[in-house]
Amino acid sequence: MSGGLRREFLGWERAPLASAADWLLAEHGPDLSRVVVALPGARAGRRLGELLARRAPASWVPPRILTQGALVDELVRLDRPVAPRFARTLAWDAALEALPPGRRASIARRAGIGGAPRDLGERVRLAETVRALHGRLAPEGLQFADLAAGEARPASESEAARWEALAQAQEDYRERLAAAGLADPHEARLRAIREGRVEEEGDVVLVGVADMTRLLARLLEALAGRATALVAAPESLADGFDELGRLRTEVWRDRPVPLPLDAWRVVEKPVDQAEAVRDVLAGWGGRHAPDRITVGVADDEVAPYLHQELGACGAAVRDAAGTPLARTRPFRALRAAARWLARGSYRDLASLVRHPDVEARLPDAVRDRAVPALDAYHGRHLPGTVDGTWLRAPRDDSHAVVEPVHRAVQALLGELAGGAPQPLSGWVEPTLAFLRALYGDRPLDREGDEADRVVAGALEKTADVLAELADLPATLRGPEVDAGEALELVLRRLEGEAVPPSPPRAEAPAIELLGWLELPLDDAPALIVTGFQDRQVHDTVLGDAFLPDAACRALGLPCNDDRLARDAYATTLLLATRAHAAFVTGRRSQTGDPHVPSRLAFQVGEDEVVARVRRFVDAGDVPPPAPAERTFAEIGPRARGGLPRLEPVRAVSSMSVSSFRLFLESPYRFYLERVLGLDTGDDRAAELDALAFGVLAHDALEAFGRSDVRHGADAPRIAAFLEGEVHRLAAARYGERPLPAVALQVEQLVHRLGFFARRQAERARDGWRVERVEWTAPEDAALDVDGAPMRLTGRIDRVDVHPATGRWAVLDYKTGETKRDPVKAHRKGDDWVDLQLPLYAHL
């Protein structure tokens, strides 16, 4: 016992939350208004509330249900407001900037930033790193000064000096918060507990809280017998828990985990893990309704494949983690705007326009053509930064669309575009104005449309962060920044946030996806855990920059052994309280990187280890797929599609000479590309592709073939003409300041044409004369195909004549890296693979 805290063991006969609900009603009756219940996560709290409502009489009064992290805030009385996260980050930034440069650089190097931070982004990253480090130590009652002196002082003088620098910054940080009338939340809570400023009435019940900070432990000790810990385990395992209901690491770390071999599946990649889930569900034969099945997602890479695989089989899926804010449309619009404002590149402009909510706000006259025109302009001109100068090209009006699109985007951004640097709070209203321009006049259906609900949730969270910025004290507003930097800081603050999922609906039961740490208190009787690998389940911390595992052990902080004990207990609890459970491990990530299986799968008796190793290495003894007649009620066969077809098929009445190669390779691709004109357009290219490089060369050579120097034998004069023509064409197409790679390619082409000039001069001295360039086939050129004429089209790069002998020569320019033998390029054995040269002869 500690401070009179009582322990009650819930057993493993059923799910812990159901036992906890019964205990609460039996112990406190239907009026739970004086009870505060704390659980490890918010979802477990919501579920406990549902179970209590089902079991209690109609006149019941619910308790206050919180997460264990919020319990301290609920019960202690702080002496001043706590600083929100933005304010703390900026206070740390100012404190670190005030350090002598050498000390600041030593902290930055340890944080992986290099020397002194070079820009605001690096400064904020360093401030966030130190803020998080403070957040790990402060709830345990530790300060940076504790690691700079005494028994915890590192043996390395450089490490000790770094902690001294951090301690100096920490004092400055506290003073800056105090000057703003704010307190650090971790230190303020600890101070309130020490001074006895704790709520004096009511009972506190912890449900399944198996680990906790020292801050929470001190609060429980201060409650003087008003707290009860409901332990999710049978009383026979009481020696595995301390007097506060926390796990004893030395008991659980090495305790065998009762995972049956036939409940463990090993597959290759995330997509295979999703297919394994489908197979397990089919094998259960519909014994569990969808809302009585939980799929654990320890590896985030698996989640999209679960949605895809189960959705394709007709099963509804609900992700209890909600929608990450980074995947929502408002967040992506702000990210695209931040990048455009910060870099001003054409690619960033195109990315911003591609956002559907930005595209929808473009003027009617250009909206439908905006994206194709941006791609066409990029493909022709490869622009770098946007400077207001728009290049024009013959037979291409993309600039006439791109220019008004650019103006419309700048108008949408309003004051964000071109504004002078100012404090962060000054960018709040311009950011809100941009979001209002995108979403302000659009009604959002929160109840009937899931996409609208997510957009509304994302806008609310963004507005909350902007309100936090607007309310920053004058002393903590940070340095002046431009709009792009301000938006990036807002986005960093929003990362990790999520829009909660919609509440479960009885009329649409769904399989729920939960993270690893939420699974122990889930009460679904059927469970499949995916991503059962080390680093996903057992999150071993290797090489922490400031607090390596050895330092954590010395300071009594949670270490790798504690995390292993937590996960061994969780796995044991899951297996003991589920009617059906399966665990799926992947050998590799989506990119092919190898995974290490969870060591929990090998925490068994020595006689079982070899079989586990064999299972992982070669998937031996994997349970066979479920028989076809045993299928999960909500899961059907995956839909399979064939090649798309368009009716009616368009007749082909003409072909270009160069199209025959594609036709011989694939008639289907030929039809899509050459008949229907389907193409892929994007703005990813950062250099001339083979086609663009070849066109630039061909155009310069065409100009040579029409010039006064075409018959000359003066190689330097020919080379000078071609160099000037290449630079003229490149400037017209790619601007006076092309991308670096394009400028290099232009010089490479000039170098190649120097060789051409020497060969051309030799050819002229041999008596050859340029007769035609870009010769076009006559209208009546045709082939007989099944008794009907097939018109041939084509253009020959150059035709030469030798007046003295009457010989003619057909030339086709190639700009590839290697020289190819014409016969080998057109034939493979006895088969023709390209008909270009023989058809030129025919023409």
Disulfide bonds with the S-S distance in Angstrom:
none
